[in-house]
Amino acid sequence: MLLRVTVMLISKINSKEISELEGFLHKIDKDFEPSLSSRVDIGSYAQKLIDSAIIFKASKGSKTVGLVACYANDPDKINAYIPLIAVERELHGYGIGSMLLTQLISELEMNSFKGLSLTVRKSSDALHLYKKFGFKIDSEFQYENSEIIGLNMVKKI
């Protein structure tokens, strides 16, 4: 199957794009454990990302199929943080996550950031992707009100 995917920076978006972002977050909600909606109000979270994050999205036609959001608001540009990276489950394995991370890291390099961090479930399939990109495990933690073990991961840029 040939899949055409484009990645673009969302800087200022209109209400249609906010709705699209919120719809995508609802679609991938249960792909996270614990679910995204058990931790945040998805509508408010979408607005927070729009207001405060750099967001790259992968699109197939006009449909968002993946995105990475990054808080890059450290005035000393020491560390940026990825609160969310997601690709539609049926499109896992096509390199979309790699493409999104590559685009984000390039943006952070151009803006002289020194490090990037994220959290991930210890049992997540995405762990392999992060290690491939040079992320190292910094520490383990237990998600609040669950038995799920998470990892704090860091990468030098």
C-alpha positions in Angstrom: 0.0 0.0 0.0 1.4 3.4 -1.0 0.8 6.0 1.6 1.3 9.7 1.0 1.8 11.7 4.2 2.9 15.3 4.6 4.1 17.0 7.7 3.5 20.7 8.4 3.9 23.1 11.2 0.7 24.4 12.7 1.4 27.9 13.8 -1.9 29.7 14.0 -4.9 27.6 13.3 -8.5 28.5 12.7 -11.5 26.9 14.5 -11.8 24.2 11.9 -8.3 23.0 12.8 -9.0 23.2 16.5 -12.0 20.9 15.9 -9.8 18.6 13.8 -7.2 18.4 16.6 -9.9 17.7 19.2 -11.4 15.1 17.0 -8.0 13.4 16.5 -7.4 13.4 20.2 -10.8 11.7 20.8 -10.0 9.2 18.1 -6.6 8.2 19.7 -7.9 8.6 23.3 -8.0 4.8 24.1 -4.7 4.1 22.5 -3.1 5.6 25.6 -3.0 3.7 28.9 -4.3 5.2 31.1 -6.5 6.9 28.5 -6.0 10.5 27.6 -9.5 11.4 28.7 -9.0 9.9 32.2 -6.2 12.4 32.7 -7.4 15.5 30.9 -10.5 17.2 29.5 -9.8 16.6 25.8 -11.4 19.9 24.6 -9.4 22.0 27.1 -6.2 20.0 26.3 -6.6 20.6 22.6 -6.9 24.4 23.4 -3.8 24.2 25.6 -1.8 22.5 22.9 -2.9 25.1 20.3 -2.0 28.0 22.7 1.3 26.7 24.0 2.8 24.0 21.9 4.6 23.6 18.6 2.5 21.0 16.7 3.5 19.1 13.6 0.8 16.9 12.1 0.9 14.1 9.5 -1.9 14.3 7.0 -3.3 11.9 4.5 -5.3 14.2 2.3 -7.1 16.6 4.6 -7.2 14.1 7.4 -4.8 14.2 10.4 -3.3 10.7 10.9 -0.6 11.6 13.4 0.8 14.5 15.4 3.5 15.5 17.8 3.2 18.4 20.2 6.1 19.9 22.0 6.4 22.6 24.7 9.4 24.6 23.7 8.9 27.5 26.0 12.0 27.2 28.2 13.6 30.7 27.9 17.1 29.3 28.4 16.4 26.7 25.6 17.8 23.9 27.8 14.9 21.5 27.5 11.7 21.0 25.4 9.1 18.5 26.4 6.8 16.3 24.3 3.5 15.8 26.0 1.9 14.0 23.1 2.9 12.0 20.1 0.3 9.8 18.4 -0.4 8.0 15.1 -3.6 6.3 14.2 -3.3 2.7 15.2 -4.0 1.3 11.7 -1.1 3.4 10.4 1.6 2.2 12.9 4.7 0.9 11.2 4.7 3.3 8.2 7.3 5.6 9.7 4.9 8.4 10.5 6.2 8.7 14.1 9.8 8.8 12.8 8.9 11.5 10.3 7.2 13.6 13.0 10.1 13.3 15.5 12.6 14.1 12.7 10.7 17.3 11.9 10.3 18.3 15.5 14.0 17.7 16.4 15.0 19.7 13.3 12.9 22.6 14.5 14.4 22.4 18.0 17.9 22.3 16.6 17.2 25.4 14.5 16.0 27.1 17.7 19.1 26.1 19.7 17.4 23.8 22.2 19.8 21.5 24.0 17.5 18.7 25.2 14.2 17.0 24.7 12.2 14.9 27.1 9.1 12.8 27.2 7.3 10.2 29.2 6.1 6.8 28.0 4.7 3.6 29.4 7.4 1.0 30.1 5.4 -1.5 28.1 4.7 0.8 25.1 5.6 -0.3 21.5 6.8 3.3 21.1 9.8 2.7 23.4 11.7 1.2 20.4 11.1 4.4 18.4 12.4 6.7 21.1 15.5 4.6 21.7 16.1 4.7 17.9 16.1 8.5 18.1 18.6 8.5 21.0 16.3 8.9 23.9 17.7 7.5 27.2 15.8 6.3 30.2 16.2 8.9 33.0 13.9 7.4 35.6 10.9 5.2 36.2 7.6 6.2 37.9 4.1 4.8 38.6 1.2 6.6 36.9 -1.1 8.0 39.5 -4.0 5.7 40.6 -2.8 2.8 38.4 -0.3 -0.1 38.3 1.2 1.2 35.1 5.0 1.9 35.1 6.2 4.9 33.1 9.6 6.1 32.0 11.0 9.6 31.9 13.2 9.7 28.8 15.7 12.4 27.7 17.7 13.2 24.6 20.5 15.6 24.0 20.0 17.7 20.8 
